[in-house]
């Protein structure tokens, strides 16, 4: 009997120790995260990957993240996010503008990878905002708010599919400035938020959200990097290889390798400033869907 009581007390002690050691993990897995993890938990399910087939000319024109498929087709990649439960998605216009075929949206829903064909329903080149629509109901959506009154220095996060990754990546930063300018010659000037953070190709179209609440205040549009274009090598338009090794032109390969290394070095050698369109542009474009569907 004494031995039974001893082992009973020992078992109770071990259960208590295990419970004590596992309680922090149990708290992390709980439904009520706060602070930045809580904000990420609210936004992350709403983020989508946007992709489609394109051409070399459009990749150069829009400077968009791209990849080559096994059948030698070119695809562009970007990010977006749901703003309604009926499948309305906000993304950057320069993500979808180069796509020459179907626009495809990928997202995780109920633990499964879901792929849908999307329809472009509205776009604005100047603010670089586009609205997509996919079929279905009950999609998770962000809480998108007007950011005009938010101060510079606000802590933010953003989510996207950088470098064409097949899974979303969370980043953190601040709103470092507000400027009024045109992204490209020939476009109207717009109000932009400048983000201090590691913004990479593929982040375009992803949501920018408040660290303290998870409310979306804009979307990523571009990244200011080192001016590597002037240092890149361009072969003449009428260039013809003088020799090939097993079908490969060593000069073209060397130039392409040099340019890619220069691009990568430029990316990793500086902190990076991202441009983000405030949510007001997306809200205005979404509200215009009952009228003209494009200002383009």
Steps between C-alpha positions, in 0.01 A plus 500: 500500500783738587668420166177571314464836676864584412452424133170686499666814640790462255258476207313809618832688533608403146163607358537836673855547363396409146203735520717782631762455225242476226285794604693766301463290185132453575465878532675552164257261335198665657244701299568839660845618391575868561743757364678436170439120503130570547497743208679245279251233603213721381657601166689190388198284398385784272819519289513341155759429234429647155663360185463464126680443171681791336773593252862615527404846373237551769733374774750769403228764466351441844815374681293223659614179672500212252595136454531252214291183504630161382321557166697829457204730567549821698287569808472808722424493872366739759276523803149618589238479774126445544289807584162324489361158585370460143845486342599862432881535505725806503842476334751726322416589142857429383458141624206425270569741211780282349286184506405400146284199586290392797558663838537229766456548875630253759414502869477270799142435609406260780855361486481420128664671202228657286558626147248718314484687171457871569331773298646851484207731582669837562844658474674835545848545355585818694437358848610153378191332645294223341189311610453130423202273555488124551207265553393379841362626829629515856855611419692656791533877454711779643368810676615777264495857638581854386859578597507875432511595869763246602831659605844437352686257724206260536615140545372276224529152356454368149446154353572364154667240285849648446722358226211288374495277809202266529437599863433844655773683695436759772717814530506790742587870472370855538333764288811711448359783285208619289559646154294620205654396172455301182646150487560529126506772240158556350307391811313724745672589826366306800554495873740223600615354829869415516574187701826420671520122475627210294274539198585254223370422150185293543383704803312729259127500567532361853323672791666758726341481844522670838711309751265588785166406340554299181295751300620539142611853408640439150673264260862456393575641156874536439843485653775759470830319442848592392515645150645189338343553158779734388763243595338207320631377166270495197594308188429674167163429345670343196740288709573155359706240691835422342506154655293275725585221742233230488248760385597759762651835407769565766491878447123526550525272803779711651304824448182352645689365804673835558173694481320259734782512755499879483125501559531268800792691650304821462209340682692369800741791541240746626206512737240584239220754485159383385228712343145422612170636368274606788178304540297803389582426135385140528185603688419762234563255215289231665216750551514592130412148386134602462615755242795501254728210584827667406672837491759360258 
